[in-house]
Amino acid sequence: MATSLPFFLASAFTTSPFGGNPAVTIFLKGELPTETMQKLATTFNQPMVSYITEALPSSTEKVAAFGIRWFTPSHEVPLCGHATLVAAKVILQTGLVSKKVEVINLHTQNGVVVSAIKGDGEWLEVQLPANIVEEVTPEDKARVSALVADAVGKPDVAVKNVLKGGKGMEHGLLIELDEKENLGGIEVDPSKLLTTGWDVNVITTACTDGSALFVSRMFAPMHLKSIGGEDHVCGSAHCMLTPYWSRKLQFAKGGEMKARQVSKRGGDIKVAWDEEREIIRLMGQVVIYTKGEVLL
């Protein structure tokens, strides 16, 4: 007899099934081979698939605990912000835990525990390590600026700053353009960013229409081939963006900032930098729009 595993498809950082960043959550019954997990993630062909174990012991009725693993269509990853929000929303909304539960603790393979916390209304919060960007060399700044100009097909694109991720996100690059560039309206060829020297290339500008304080897009052409090289909405990118813009805008310590990822799907995020604890509070809404069963 086939084993039936419930699954849910939802989008994070949005209230529309056609916006935000999609992720699948699959609930396990016992063990499932890693090879099978990867094959399922490849078959679903969504940006991320999370596998949730049966409930783990918890010391308080306000906290529920589960194990979690994350897979892209091509490989397993150690952490994913948007899929964590999706998994927490599904756990809370589908009656797997008591209504008294306020925190979902998700235990990862490497021993790290990622917490998702009920926020105001429909908002959920995850807390991720903050990352402080650092200066690149003048040579790298000039080289990256030229690659960005080529990627957007605009030789005179106004690059204001190029910085690299610090410890824990050395693979990330942050590129600030002048706000006049209208980041959401620019056509970008992600393949032109393959040779920047960084896997993750986050482009950002100040927001001019009042809907947010800053906007961004994230390109990882080597790792996001299945979705064209651009992430719909990237939680980890905001671990670099939040401290950067907090300092640049001299925002109130620990205050919440509105941000928006201006990809084609788009997404709305609230962020806050807890400098003392060295974490980013990442807040978003989630909409569940498909459910079913995997038969194995």
DAHU-V971445 format. One record per helix or strand of 2 or more residues. SS is the DSSP state (helix for helix, strand for strand). FROM is the first residue (numbers start at 1). TO is the last residue. If there is no record, write none. Layout:
ss->SS from->FROM to->TO
ss->SS from->FROM to->TO
This chain:
ss->strand from->4 to->12
ss->strand from->21 to->27
ss->helix from->34 to->44
ss->strand from->49 to->52
ss->strand from->63 to->71
ss->strand from->76 to->77
ss->helix from->81 to->93
ss->strand from->103 to->107
ss->strand from->113 to->118
ss->strand from->124 to->129
ss->strand from->134 to->135
ss->helix from->138 to->152
ss->strand from->159 to->164
ss->strand from->172 to->177
ss->helix from->179 to->181
ss->helix from->183 to->185
ss->helix from->190 to->193
ss->strand from->200 to->206
ss->strand from->214 to->219
ss->helix from->225 to->227
ss->strand from->230 to->231
ss->helix from->237 to->248
ss->strand from->257 to->261
ss->strand from->267 to->274
ss->strand from->279 to->284
ss->strand from->286 to->295
